[in-house]
Amino acid sequence: MQKKAVIGGTAAAAVVIGLGAWWAVDQSVEAQTTERGTCGSATWELGAEAEDGGTEVSAELQSSGPGEEWEVALVRGDSSLLTGTRTTDEDGEIDVDAFSDGNPGDATYSATFTPADGEPCTASLGS
């Protein structure tokens, strides 16, 4: 009888651990989301990740070369998180980050990169 109790207890512990692992993986998926895409000759990545009770929003643009000026706007819903002019680094990249209230999955995020002499490149993420 005691052997059955030990086996039953071990099985119950395995189920609890399995459910806990599933919950942790599910929560990490909701805590971070990323989209990637292209427009023209540029590629972009836009991500939102839960951090410090809010959301860190990151946007990256990979263009054709260094020294290009782009107007950048990072938006959560209808609220501007960041605007300004950025210059691509030696690898042809622009990387911007901003902090927002709320959770990554409760809003729509967008990043618009506009070159000095071209069409805007807009990335979007979320509901």
Kinemage of the C-alpha trace (Angstrom):
@kinemage 1
@onewidth
@group {chain A} dominant
@subgroup {mainchain}
@vectorlist {calphas} color= white
{ca met a 1} P 0.000 0.000 0.000
{ca gln a 2} L 2.805 2.422 0.873
{ca lys a 3} L 4.488 1.700 -2.500
{ca lys a 4} L 1.279 2.724 -4.346
{ca ala a 5} L 1.166 5.996 -2.399
{ca val a 6} L 4.762 6.824 -3.369
{ca ile a 7} L 4.094 6.024 -7.034
{ca gly a 8} L 0.873 8.067 -6.965
{ca gly a 9} L 2.643 10.989 -5.296
{ca thr a 10} L 5.445 10.883 -7.856
{ca ala a 11} L 2.949 10.832 -10.730
{ca ala a 12} L 1.049 13.778 -9.252
{ca ala a 13} L 4.295 15.740 -8.852
{ca ala a 14} L 5.198 15.044 -12.493
{ca val a 15} L 1.808 16.356 -13.637
{ca val a 16} L 2.180 19.525 -11.556
{ca ile a 17} L 5.707 20.139 -12.884
{ca gly a 18} L 4.506 19.557 -16.464
{ca leu a 19} L 1.619 21.989 -16.062
{ca gly a 20} L 3.943 24.558 -14.490
{ca ala a 21} L 6.358 24.291 -17.425
{ca trp a 22} L 3.486 24.654 -19.915
{ca trp a 23} L 2.199 27.748 -18.075
{ca ala a 24} L 5.693 29.324 -18.017
{ca val a 25} L 6.158 28.785 -21.762
{ca asp a 26} L 2.670 30.131 -22.486
{ca gln a 27} L 3.321 33.245 -20.384
{ca ser a 28} L 6.668 33.945 -22.076
{ca val a 29} L 4.990 33.787 -25.492
{ca glu a 30} L 2.450 36.410 -24.380
{ca ala a 31} L 5.197 38.502 -22.776
{ca gln a 32} L 7.128 38.970 -26.025
{ca thr a 33} L 6.098 39.339 -29.643
{ca thr a 34} L 8.062 40.207 -32.773
{ca glu a 35} L 7.295 40.804 -36.442
{ca arg a 36} L 9.697 41.107 -39.379
{ca gly a 37} L 9.230 42.341 -42.919
{ca thr a 38} L 10.619 44.205 -45.892
{ca cys a 39} L 9.824 47.354 -47.812
{ca gly a 40} L 11.825 48.436 -50.808
{ca ser a 41} L 15.437 47.436 -50.234
{ca ala a 42} L 15.111 47.702 -46.427
{ca thr a 43} L 14.183 45.082 -43.844
{ca trp a 44} L 12.611 45.807 -40.479
{ca glu a 45} L 11.951 44.147 -37.155
{ca leu a 46} L 9.480 45.402 -34.552
{ca gly a 47} L 9.170 43.827 -31.118
{ca ala a 48} L 7.375 44.343 -27.821
{ca glu a 49} L 8.521 42.657 -24.619
{ca ala a 50} L 7.221 42.807 -21.050
{ca glu a 51} L 9.766 44.550 -18.836
{ca asp a 52} L 9.695 46.273 -15.444
{ca gly a 53} L 5.897 46.440 -15.215
{ca gly a 54} L 5.444 47.781 -18.736
{ca thr a 55} L 6.552 47.101 -22.299
{ca glu a 56} L 9.845 47.729 -24.045
{ca val a 57} L 9.202 48.435 -27.725
{ca ser a 58} L 12.136 47.936 -30.113
{ca ala a 59} L 12.364 48.751 -33.805
{ca glu a 60} L 15.235 48.032 -36.150
{ca leu a 61} L 15.753 48.952 -39.782
{ca gln a 62} L 18.450 47.446 -42.012
{ca ser a 63} L 18.946 49.661 -45.064
{ca ser a 64} L 21.384 49.591 -47.966
{ca gly a 65} L 24.227 51.488 -46.344
{ca pro a 66} L 25.743 53.657 -43.624
{ca gly a 67} L 25.174 57.374 -43.217
{ca glu a 68} L 21.566 57.520 -44.466
{ca glu a 69} L 19.162 59.846 -42.634
{ca trp a 70} L 15.680 58.550 -41.808
{ca glu a 71} L 12.758 60.101 -39.943
{ca val a 72} L 11.604 57.621 -37.304
{ca ala a 73} L 8.266 57.432 -35.468
{ca leu a 74} L 7.459 54.732 -32.898
{ca val a 75} L 3.801 54.584 -31.831
{ca arg a 76} L 1.659 52.584 -29.376
{ca gly a 77} L -1.984 52.824 -30.415
{ca asp a 78} L -2.536 56.569 -30.824
{ca ser a 79} L 0.351 57.595 -28.532
{ca ser a 80} L 3.740 58.623 -29.842
{ca leu a 81} L 6.616 56.905 -28.028
{ca leu a 82} L 9.500 58.327 -30.052
{ca thr a 83} L 10.052 60.627 -33.040
{ca gly a 84} L 13.119 62.119 -34.649
{ca thr a 85} L 15.826 61.797 -37.246
{ca arg a 86} L 18.268 58.899 -37.047
{ca thr a 87} L 21.314 58.067 -39.178
{ca thr a 88} L 22.195 54.522 -40.135
{ca asp a 89} L 25.320 53.195 -38.429
{ca glu a 90} L 28.367 51.625 -40.129
{ca asp a 91} L 26.306 48.473 -40.779
{ca gly a 92} L 23.405 50.406 -42.341
{ca glu a 93} L 21.190 49.901 -39.274
{ca ile a 94} L 18.944 52.052 -37.149
{ca asp a 95} L 17.915 50.605 -33.795
{ca val a 96} L 15.489 52.454 -31.475
{ca asp a 97} L 13.853 51.489 -28.179
{ca ala a 98} L 11.103 53.058 -26.083
{ca phe a 99} L 9.254 52.129 -22.901
{ca ser a 100} L 5.457 52.015 -22.691
{ca asp a 101} L 2.846 51.252 -20.047
{ca gly a 102} L 0.717 48.127 -20.338
{ca asn a 103} L 1.393 44.642 -21.616
{ca pro a 104} L 2.847 43.752 -25.028
{ca gly a 105} L -0.368 42.086 -26.190
{ca asp a 106} L -2.833 44.824 -25.243
{ca ala a 107} L -2.063 47.368 -27.975
{ca thr a 108} L -1.018 47.869 -31.573
{ca tyr a 109} L 2.505 49.135 -32.169
{ca ser a 110} L 3.948 50.675 -35.310
{ca ala a 111} L 7.267 52.036 -36.458
{ca thr a 112} L 7.576 54.252 -39.505
{ca phe a 113} L 10.978 54.835 -41.088
{ca thr a 114} L 11.005 57.488 -43.821
{ca pro a 115} L 14.164 58.090 -45.871
{ca ala a 116} L 15.092 61.600 -46.942
{ca asp a 117} L 14.184 60.879 -50.564
{ca gly a 118} L 11.747 57.992 -50.571
{ca glu a 119} L 8.536 56.370 -49.442
{ca pro a 120} L 7.830 55.548 -45.775
{ca cys a 121} L 8.476 52.029 -44.542
{ca thr a 122} L 5.909 51.090 -41.876
{ca ala a 123} L 6.131 48.103 -39.556
{ca ser a 124} L 3.188 47.029 -37.415
{ca leu a 125} L 2.660 44.615 -34.568
{ca gly a 126} L -0.265 43.644 -32.377
{ca ser a 127} L -3.994 43.398 -32.244
